[in-house]
């Protein structure tokens, strides 16, 4: 009685004791009508009853869970253990969801730290490019709404434009000095 009333696994499932003909001897979830109950009165059992072997123990998957059974030859009884899917897959899905959440948070933290580190390393380059390019006017407005990589790119190309302009001026002055 104590064994039959205990859950099969992880606070779920049940043990049922039946005769070989299918009459219920002990059923912890419905102990009141034992004398008149058969395997057909137990949900999902009537679908798998014919698949159970009398000679050897076995395991069958039903519509709502798993059935394990064995034969007690001295008494001509069958002991059935039923474990619903929710008892098996509930903890598995909880573990999977928890692990996915932890990994997602860990990845988000690592990406955030990497971006912050990259921005910290880019900031001195941006400031130097802006200083050398003497940023003012329309370029300064463009830089305000950009991220660090866009700011670096705009500052760098502005610096290149100024360098090309300076080279053009130097060449023009050199050509003018040679001709004079």
Beta strands, then each sheet from edge to edge (+ up, - down):
strand 1: 14-19
strand 2: 24-27
strand 3: 58-61
strand 4: 65-72
strand 5: 77-84
sheet 1: 2+ 1- 5+ 4- 3+
end
